Amino acid sequence: MLIFVNGDIHISDFSFYMNAPPGTATTTWQFGTVPYVGLLDGITFMGRQANVWVDRIHIEGLPDPTNQYFGFNVVNALHFTGEFPRSSTPWDWYFLSGSFTVRNSSFSTAYVGISQDGFVKSSTVTIGGSPSTGNQLANGGGGIDIEASENSVIEVSYNQSSGMYAGFWVVPWQPEFVPTSPSWYSIHDNTFIGTAQYADGFYLYDEVPPFIQAAVWNNTAEVQATLSEGIGVYNTKGTAVWNNTVKGSDGYDGIGLWSSSQDTVIGNNVTGFTVDPTGYAQIYLDPYTTYDFVLCSNPSNTVLNQGTNNVVIGCQQADPAAKSAGPADSKRSLGLQKGKPWVRQP
């Protein structure tokens, strides 16, 4: 609908409603290898240098069941991205640097509400930022989509965000963009809700080389359907998951560490999360975890530790005989990644 290229940009106090009925928003075009009929973005910010402030806006799309992958007539409601072409060569784009601040806004019925993705470096991204400036995101695939950046600082705080895959995720942008240095992620005081079966409240998914340095604290993660995960932490090193609350019934795990190393899980309230008989435990460490540290807030909290050299203190050990998942059948370490990178092909 709108594209801004470079500059200092402040937009506020309006609403976009993208009301094209199913199959009519655009002609068919290729999103990677996926045929798509719909808008890529409601509003896009791109170029080489952009400083963006967004206040008090609302963007809303419609479901589109004719689109088998995305399911909506817009992919990103609001988008900050380094996708400005430098040449006609595929993936030859300028890097985008600057700032991106979104406050007091709401987004509904898009594949994702707020998205920051590939070829972003040396930037500051703030989604929410204070108790009085949080955003509302609902009725989509995911609420907040944060993808790999380089040498940047990202804060996601004081938002309420839900989605059928997850309320929030951090995922890579490989193979097209591999950061040469990691970014710092502060994720706190949010409510993240997974609304469908197999969803996460929120999850972080790192790659090699690592691009995530993260602290995750004081969030509420809720799952509203069965066989889901409250907080998923995949392949990260040194991530801190402290003082979060996880809620849900008949799930796989409240907090899951998957192929992680040197992560700390301390003081989280998982008492309100119940585990399905086919699930793992309120806190789960898969067979590929190593040197992680878990300190429970309640001695009745169940932990299944299948990794090596992990330290678990103040928890109730789940029965490993009853929970016999091994390296070959740790289900959620495979194929959970639902972010947009998984359909990108040159």
C-alpha positions in Angstrom: 0.0 0.0 0.0 2.8 2.4 0.9 6.6 2.2 0.5 9.0 4.6 2.1 12.6 4.6 0.9 15.2 6.4 3.2 14.7 9.4 5.3 13.2 10.4 8.7 9.7 9.1 8.7 7.0 9.7 11.3 3.5 8.3 10.6 0.6 8.4 13.1 -3.1 8.4 13.7 -4.7 6.5 10.8 -6.0 3.1 9.8 -5.6 0.9 6.8 -8.2 -1.8 6.0 -7.2 -4.2 3.2 -10.6 -5.6 2.3 -9.9 -7.5 -1.0 -12.0 -10.7 -0.9 -10.1 -14.0 -1.2 -8.1 -14.4 -4.4 -8.6 -10.8 -5.6 -6.0 -8.7 -3.8 -3.4 -9.0 -6.6 -2.6 -11.1 -9.6 -0.5 -14.2 -8.8 3.2 -13.7 -8.1 5.9 -15.8 -6.7 6.9 -15.4 -3.1 10.1 -17.5 -3.3 8.7 -20.7 -4.7 5.2 -20.1 -3.4 2.5 -18.7 -5.7 0.8 -15.9 -3.8 -2.2 -13.7 -4.5 -2.0 -10.8 -2.0 0.1 -7.9 -0.8 3.6 -8.3 0.6 3.1 -5.4 2.9 0.7 -2.8 4.2 3.5 -0.3 4.8 7.2 -0.9 4.0 10.3 1.0 5.1 13.4 0.2 3.1 16.5 1.8 1.5 19.9 2.4 3.0 19.2 4.7 5.9 15.8 5.2 7.5 14.7 6.4 11.0 11.0 5.5 11.5 8.5 6.3 14.2 5.0 4.8 14.1 2.4 5.9 16.5 -1.3 5.1 17.0 -2.0 3.3 13.7 -4.2 0.3 12.9 -3.6 -2.1 9.9 -6.0 -4.9 9.2 -6.3 -7.5 6.4 -8.6 -10.4 5.7 -8.3 -14.2 5.8 -7.7 -15.7 2.4 -8.1 -19.5 2.3 -7.3 -19.6 -1.4 -3.7 -18.9 -0.4 -2.5 -22.3 0.9 0.7 -21.1 2.6 0.0 -17.6 4.1 -3.8 -17.8 4.5 -4.2 -13.9 4.5 -4.4 -11.2 1.8 -1.3 -9.5 3.3 1.9 -11.0 4.5 3.4 -8.2 6.6 1.1 -5.4 8.0 4.2 -3.3 8.9 7.6 -4.0 7.5 11.2 -2.7 8.2 13.6 -4.4 5.8 16.8 -4.2 3.7 15.1 -5.4 0.5 15.9 -2.3 -1.7 17.5 -3.7 -4.9 21.1 -2.6 -5.7 21.0 -4.5 -9.1 18.8 -7.0 -10.9 20.8 -9.9 -9.4 18.7 -11.9 -7.0 19.3 -11.0 -3.4 21.7 -8.1 -4.3 20.1 -5.6 -1.9 21.4 -2.6 0.0 21.7 -3.0 3.8 19.3 -0.9 5.8 20.5 0.9 8.9 18.7 3.3 11.2 15.9 2.9 13.7 12.4 1.5 13.8 10.0 2.4 16.6 6.4 1.2 16.8 4.1 2.4 19.7 0.5 2.4 20.7 -0.6 0.7 17.5 -2.7 -2.4 16.6 -2.5 -5.0 13.8 -5.0 -7.7 12.9 -5.6 -10.4 10.4 -2.3 -10.5 8.5 0.3 -13.3 8.3 2.4 -11.2 10.7 1.6 -7.9 12.2 5.0 -6.2 12.7 8.1 -7.5 10.8 11.8 -6.7 10.8 13.7 -8.9 8.5 16.8 -9.5 6.3 19.7 -7.2 5.4 19.3 -4.9 8.4 22.4 -3.8 10.3 23.5 -1.3 12.9 19.9 -0.5 13.7 17.8 0.1 16.8 14.4 -1.6 16.8 11.8 -0.9 19.5 8.4 -2.6 19.5 6.5 -1.1 22.4 9.2 0.1 24.8 7.3 1.3 27.9 4.2 0.4 29.8 2.2 3.2 28.1 3.4 2.5 24.5 2.7 -1.3 24.0 1.1 -2.6 20.8 -1.8 -5.0 20.2 -1.5 -7.8 17.6 -4.1 -10.5 17.0 -5.9 -12.8 14.5 -2.9 -13.6 12.4 -0.3 -16.3 11.8 2.2 -14.6 14.1 2.1 -11.3 15.9 5.7 -10.0 15.8 8.2 -11.4 13.3 11.8 -10.5 14.1 14.5 -12.0 11.7 18.2 -11.9 11.7 20.0 -8.6 11.8 23.6 -7.6 12.2 25.1 -5.5 15.1 21.7 -4.2 16.1 19.7 -3.7 19.3 16.1 -5.0 19.4 13.7 -4.4 22.3 10.3 -6.0 22.3 8.4 -5.0 25.4 4.9 -4.3 26.9 3.0 -5.8 23.9 0.1 -8.2 23.7 0.6 -10.4 20.7 -1.1 -13.6 19.5 -0.9 -15.9 16.5 -1.9 -19.3 15.3 1.9 -20.2 15.0 3.2 -18.0 17.8 2.7 -14.6 19.4 6.3 -13.8 18.6 9.4 -15.3 17.1 13.0 -14.6 16.2 14.2 -16.6 13.3 17.2 -16.5 10.8 17.2 -15.2 7.2 19.6 -17.9 5.9 20.9 -18.7 3.3 20.4 -15.3 1.7 21.6 -13.2 4.6 24.1 -14.5 7.2 25.1 -11.8 9.8 28.8 -11.3 10.4 28.1 -10.2 14.0 25.2 -10.9 16.4 22.5 -8.6 17.6 21.2 -8.0 21.2 17.5 -8.9 21.9 15.7 -7.7 25.0 12.3 -9.3 25.3 10.4 -8.4 28.4 7.0 -7.6 30.0 5.0 -8.9 27.0 2.0 -11.3 26.8 2.5 -13.8 23.9 -0.3 -16.2 23.0 -0.3 -19.2 20.7 -3.8 -19.7 19.6 -3.7 -23.0 17.6 -2.5 -26.6 18.2 1.3 -27.1 18.0 1.8 -23.3 18.5 4.3 -21.6 20.8 3.6 -18.7 23.0 6.9 -17.5 21.5 10.2 -18.9 20.4 13.8 -18.0 19.4 15.5 -20.0 16.7 19.3 -19.4 16.2 21.6 -20.6 13.5 25.4 -21.0 12.9 27.1 -18.6 13.1 24.9 -17.4 16.0 23.1 -14.1 15.5 21.1 -14.0 18.8 22.3 -12.7 22.2 19.1 -12.6 24.2 17.6 -11.9 27.6 14.0 -12.9 28.0 12.2 -11.9 31.3 8.9 -11.0 32.9 6.8 -12.2 29.9 3.6 -14.2 30.0 3.5 -17.0 27.5 0.2 -18.7 27.0 -1.0 -21.5 24.7 -4.7 -22.0 24.0 -4.6 -25.4 22.3 -3.1 -28.8 23.1 0.3 -30.2 22.2 1.8 -26.8 22.2 4.9 -25.2 23.8 5.0 -22.1 26.0 8.6 -20.8 25.3 10.9 -22.5 22.7 14.6 -21.8 22.7 16.4 -23.4 19.7 20.2 -23.6 19.1 21.0 -20.5 21.1 24.1 -20.0 23.3 23.9 -18.0 26.5 20.3 -17.0 26.3 18.7 -16.0 29.7 15.1 -17.0 30.3 14.2 -15.5 33.7 11.0 -14.9 35.7 8.5 -15.6 32.9 5.1 -17.1 33.5 3.8 -20.0 31.3 0.2 -21.1 31.0 -1.6 -23.8 29.1 -3.1 -27.3 29.2 -2.1 -30.6 27.7 1.1 -29.2 26.1 4.4 -30.6 25.0 6.5 -28.5 27.4 6.2 -25.1 29.1 9.8 -24.1 28.4 11.8 -26.2 25.9 15.6 -26.0 25.3 16.6 -27.6 22.0 20.3 -28.0 21.0 21.1 -25.1 23.3 24.3 -24.4 25.2 25.0 -22.3 28.3 21.5 -21.0 28.5 20.0 -20.2 31.9 16.4 -20.9 32.9 15.8 -19.3 36.3 12.7 -18.5 38.4 10.1 -19.1 35.8 6.5 -19.9 36.9 5.4 -23.0 35.0 2.9 -24.2 37.6 0.0 -23.2 35.4 1.2 -25.3 32.5 0.1 -29.0 32.4 1.8 -31.6 30.2 0.0 -34.0 27.9 0.8 -37.7 28.4 2.6 -37.6 25.0 4.6 -34.5 26.0 7.8 -34.0 27.9 7.8 -31.9 31.1 7.1 -28.4 32.3 10.8 -27.7 31.5 12.5 -29.9 28.9 16.2 -30.1 27.8 16.5 -32.2 24.7 19.4 -34.7 24.1 21.5 -32.1 22.3 21.6 -29.6 25.1 24.8 -29.0 27.0 26.0 -26.9 29.9 22.6 -25.3 30.4 21.4 -24.3 33.9 17.9 -24.6 35.3 16.7 -23.3 38.7 13.0 -23.9 39.3 10.8 -21.5 41.2 8.8 -24.3 42.7 10.1 -27.7 43.8 7.1 -29.4 42.2 8.0 -28.2 38.7 8.8 -31.1 36.5 12.0 -31.1 34.4 13.2 -33.7 31.9 16.9 -33.4 31.3 18.1 -35.5 28.4 21.2 -33.5 27.6 24.8 -33.7 28.9 26.6 -31.6 31.5 23.4 -29.6 32.3 22.7 -28.5 35.9 19.1 -28.7 37.3 18.4 -27.4 40.8 15.2 -27.3 42.9 13.0 -29.2 40.5 11.1 -32.5 40.3 12.7 -34.9 37.8 10.3 -36.3 35.3 10.4 -40.0 34.8 12.8 -40.6 31.9 11.3 -44.1 31.4 7.8 -42.6 30.8 9.3 -39.8 28.6 11.6 -41.7 26.4 12.1 -39.2 23.6 15.6 -39.6 22.2 17.7 -37.8 19.6 15.8 -39.4 16.7 12.3 -38.6 18.0 12.6 -35.2 19.7 9.7 -34.0 17.6 9.8 -30.3 18.2 13.4 -29.8 17.4 12.5 -30.6 13.8 10.2 -28.5 11.6 8.9 -26.0 14.1 10.4 -23.1 12.2 7.4 -21.3 10.8 8.9 -17.9 10.0 8.9 -16.5 6.4 12.5 -17.6 5.6 11.4 -21.1 5.1 9.7 -20.3 1.7 12.5 -18.1 0.4 14.5 -19.5 -2.6 16.7 -17.5 -5.0 
